[in-house]
């Protein structure tokens, strides 16, 4: 153990003991939930509050429009009635309207399916899309990305490969995707936009490249829109009027949009999201689907094969909540951007604190344009790998996750999430970062 006089905000020996008790051989390689559990233990014994940057959870209260609609539905008795697997018709219509008004895409309500969170949506999408053609058995992740997506494929026993786009922005992406997809074994491509963990946003040029190459090789694109319209450099918030958030749906036929309600509506606890499946893909067929399902039709296999088997429907009352939220947004009565833009405002301040104290941005631009301020950013500190930096910051009461867990090749980096940091914590965060920098110069 180190001398107890080591100048850190939390007793150095206490942190070392708690790490040892956790059984984690490398804190930087631990899952987000494992890191959270360790921090809870340190906080409890030290009685010192951490600056929590490890969990990508909303830092705002759940939207009252949803809460009121859900309570009304429960009082009306829906709690005793099984929900339909397809989803409430009125919700399906509003999902379709939302996609049209904010992405300028036309997707039939039949292909708009509620799911128990968009993570569930990706799981059931893999069950169908990654099994549609026998010879196409591998998913390509455009990384960095959400670690749970990779875990889902491991659970399903499906193959995966990864491309960190750090060195392949802009036109460079075309040749690399050609190289990978020309092998003929890629079934699906998945990426998030804006990106978790790096907050890079693919440009329209890059989305065109992804769409064109995917279309050329018959690959299904899964576009994760968990942070919908949250590239705050542009105003995408007016329904039915440009500019629209760029999407791969403009450039290919076969795609699935994963739309979360956790961040845009702060409705994470109720576990509901949406799938919007392109008309072409929803109506397509493959005899290879009959290896697993009773129908060769993509849409039927998705709803009555995968979705039914995994959750047998989405909580009835929560569907009424999401219906009311989408309808309010679609009708122009509620602009969710006005609520969530606080994340960008926080990020601008917090990011500067890190940069002023010796840290550097890892993913710092979008094909030459400075990266946006938003839910996440990625940082490094000279002399540390990302795994080492995660462990060292624990002694300073700051938590984050290593980029090594996200498919990134930038092993020096960590992801910081701003959602849980209040204004009242800013002075304490700055104080701890200054001390960290002084101790490591």
N, C-alpha and C positions, 0 to 999 in steps of 0.2 A: 504493500500500500504506500501511497504517497503521503508526505507529511500533511497533517490536517490544516496547516497554515497556508496551503496552496490557495491562491486568491481566485476563487470561483464563486458565483452566486449561490450554488448549492454545494453542500459539503462533499468534497471529492471522494472521501472514503465511503460515504453513504451511497453515492451513485455507483461506485465500483462494486460494492456489496450487493446492491440490488440487481446489477447486471449479472453478477455471478449466480445469484439466486434464481434468476429467470431461466437459466440454462441455455441462453442464446450464445452461441459461439461467436457470432458476428452480428452485432446490432444492425449494421448497415444492410445486411441481407435478410433481415426479418421482415415479415409481412406487416402491412399497415396496422392490422389489428394487434399483432404481437407488440409492435412499438407502442401502441396506445396503452396496452395493458401494463407494460413496463413503466411508462410515464405515470400512469395512475398510481402505481405502487410508490414511486419516488415522491410524487406530490403528497401522498397520504402521510409518509413518514417524515418528510422534510417540512411540511406545512408551507411550502413555497409553490406558488402557482406558475406553471409553465406557460410560455408563449407557444400555443399549439398551432403548428403548421403542417402536421402530418396527415390529417384527415381532410378529404375533399368533401366536406359537408356544408350545407347552406348555413349561413350565419344570420339569417333573417327568419322571422316567425312565418309559419304557414299562412298562405293567403286566406283571408276571411271569406272570400267568395266561395272557395272550395269547402271550407269548414261548414258554412251555413247550408250549402246545398247537400252536403253529406249528412248532416244532422237531420235535415228535413226528410231525406230519403229513408233514413233509419226509422224515424218516427212514423213514416208511411208504411213501414212493414217489410221493406226489401231485405232486411237481415235474415228472414226465414225462407227466402226464395233463391234457388240456384240461379246465378247469372248465365246468360247464353255464352257459349264459347266464342262466338263471333264478335261479341261486344254489343252494347246498347246501340240501336240504330241511330239515335240522335247524336251519340258520341262519335260514331263512325263518320257521320256527315260533317261534324265540326272539325274532326281531324283532317278530313279531305279539304274543307274550306281553309283551314290554317295553312296547309301545305301550298294551296293555290295562292293565298293572299300574301304569304311571306317568302315563298320560294319561286312563285310563278310556275308551278308544276301542276299538271292535271292528273290526279290519281283518284280512281273510282273509290267510293266509300267501301266497297267490298274488300278492297286491299288495305284498308285502314283498320288495324286490329289493336285493341288495348292489350297490354301485357303487365305483369306484376313487376314493374320497373323496367327500364330499358336494358338492364343487365340480363333480365329474363328474356327480353326480346332478342338479344344477341345469341343467347343459348338456344332458343328454339329456331332461330335463323340458321345457325350452324347445323342443327339436326337435319334440316332440309337442304339448304344451299350447298353444304360441303359433302352431301351424299347424292347429288343429283346425277352425276355422271361418274361411272365406275373408274374411269381412267384419270379423273381429276380428283385427287385425294388430299390436296394440301392447301391450307389457307396462308396467304401472304399478309403479314402485318406491316403497315407503313408506320414505323416506330420513330420516336418513343410512343408508348401507349399504356393503356390501363391494364395492369398485371392480371386482373381477373379474367379478361378475355382469353389470355393464354392458358390460364388454369382451366377454363371451360373446355378447351380442346383436349387438354390432358385428361380430364375426367371422361370425355367422350371417346378417347382413344383415337383421335384424329390428328393428322400430321399438320405441322406448321413450319413456316420459315419467316424470316424477318429482314426488313431493310430499314436501317436508320437513315432518314432522309436528310440528315445534317449536311452531307456533302453532295446531295443530289437535288438541290432546289432548282426551279426554273426548267429550262430546256434539258438540263442534265438528267432530269428524271425520266425523260422519254427513252433514251437508250438503255438505261438500267432496267426499266420495266420491260422493254422489249426482250432483253437478255433473259430475264427471269420467266416471263410468261410464255416465251417461245418454247420452253421445255414441254408444255402441254399438260402439266400436272397440277396447275393452280386452279382451284375451284372458286375461290373467293378472295377478295381484298377487303381488309378492314382498316379504317383509320378514323380518328376523331378530328373534328374541325368546328371551332377552335380546339387545339390539341391539349389533351391531358397526357403528359405533365408539362409540356414545354410552352404552351400557349402560342405556338406557331399557328398561323392560319394559311392554308393553301390558297394561292391566288387563283383567279378564274383561269388563267393560262395553265396552271398546274392541274386543276380539276379537269380541264379539257384533255390534257395529256392522259390522265388516269382513265377518263371515260373512253377516249378513243382506243387506247391500247387494250382496255378490258373488253370493249366491243369486238375488236379484231380477233381476240382469242377466246371469246365466249365465256368470260369470267364475270361472276356476279359481284357487284360492289356493295359493301355494307358501310354506309356513311353514318358515323356516330355523331349525333347533334345534341349531345348532353348539355352543351353550353350555347344553345340556339341564340343567334343574333347578338352574342356577347363579345364580338369584335367591336369595341367601342370607338374605333377610329372612324367608323361610318355609321350613319343613322339608318338602320333597317327596320325601324319600328312602326312605320305607317302602313296599315294593311291595304294591300292592293295597289300600292304605288312604289315605283322604283326609288332608290336602289333596293334590289332584293339580295339576300345573303347568297353568295355564290354556292352552287351545288353541282355535284357530278351528274345529277339527274338531267341536266341540260345536254349532256354529251354521250349518254349511253342508254341502252334500252332496259338492261337488267340491273336493278338496284333496289336496295332496301334502306329506308331512312329509319334510324333509331332515335326517337324523340323522347327525351326525359322530361318529367315534370318536377324533378327533385331540385333543380337549380333555378329554372325560370319562374316556377311558382312556389319554391321553397316547400314542396310537398313530399319531401323525401321519406318521411315516416310512414306514409300510407302506401308506399310501394306500387306506383302506377306509372306506366309510360305508354308509348304508342309505337307501333310499327306501321310504316307506310310503304307498301310494296308496289313497285311500278306495274302498270297495267300489263305490259308485255310479259313480265316475269310471272305475275300472278296467274295468268292464263296459259303459261307455257306447260309443256308436258315432257316427261322423260320416263321411258320404261324402266330405267335403273332405280327409280323411286320405289318400284314395286318390290324391291329387295327388303324394304323396311315398312312400307305403308300400303294401305289397301287401294290407294288411288295414284295414278301416274301424273295427276295434275298438281302443279306446285302449290296453288292456293288451297286446295282441299287438303293436301298432305300437311300443309303448314297449320291449318286450323284444327282439323279433326284427327290429325296424326300427332304432330309435335306439341302444339299448344294444349290440346286436351290431355295428353299424357303427362305433361309437366305440371300444370296447375289447375286443370278442369275449370278454367274461367278466372276472371279477375274480380276481386271483391266488389259486390254489387253497389254498395253505397259509394265507394270511391270512384266508380265510373260516373256517377251523377256529379261528383265534385269536379272531375276533369272536364266533363261536358260543360258545366257552368263556367269554368275558367276559360276554356277555348272559345266559348260563345261570347263571353265578355270581351276577349281580345279581338276576335274576328269582327265583332260589331263596332269596334273602336271605343268601347266604354272603359277599357282598362289597358294601359300600356305597361307591361311588365318590365320593360327596359328602365322605366323611371325608378323602379325598386332596386334592380340588380346592378345598376351602373355604379353603385357604391363600391362594388368590388374593384372596379377599375380605379376609382379614386383612392382606395386604400393601397392598392398595388403600387401606384405611383409614389406614394410617400414611403412605404415600407421598402420598396426596391432601392430607393435612394439611400436609405439608412444602411443597407448592406453594402452598396457600392462605395459609400463614404468611409466604410470601415474595412477596406481591403478585399472585399469579395468582388467577383467578376461574373457577368452574365455568361451562361453557356450557350443556350439557343437565343440569339440576340437579334435576328432579323428574318423577314419574310421576303426572300429573293431580292435582297437589297434594301428593303424598307424596314426601319426600326420596328421591333416587335411591339405589339399592343400591350397596354396595361390591363390585366384582367385577373381571373380567379387564381392563376398560378404564375410562377416564374421559376427559372432554373439558375442556380448559382454554383460557384466553386471558390475555393480559397487555396492559394499556392501552398504546396507542400503536403496536401491531403488528397487522398482518393475520396470519392463520394462516401464509401462505406466508413472510412476513418472520420470524415467530417461529421457524419450523423452521430457517431459515438462521442466525439469531442464536444459537440454542441449540447449534449445532455447535461454536462457539468455546468452549463451556462443557462439551463432552464429553457432551452429552445429545441423544438422537435420538428423533424421533417422526414422525408424518405429519400433513399438513394436512387439515382437514375439507373443504377445497375439492375434494379428490379423491373424496369419498364421497357427493356429491349434496346435501350440507348447504348451506343458504343462510347459515349462520353463518360468514362468511368470516374472522372474527377467531379462530376456534378451531383447536385441534390435538387429535389423539388420542394418549393415552399408554397403553401396554400395560404391565402390572405383572409379567407372567409370568416375565420373564428377569432380574428384579432380585433379588439375594439379600440376606439380612439384613446380610451383611458389607459391602454397598455402601451401606447406608442413610446412614451418617455422611458418606461422600463425596458422595452426592447432596444431602444437606442443605447441605453446605459449598458446593457449586457453585451451588445455588439462592440461597443468601444472597449470594454474590458477584454473581450475575446481578442480583438485586434492588438491591444497592448501586450497581451500575454503571448502572442505568436509572431510578433515582428522579428 
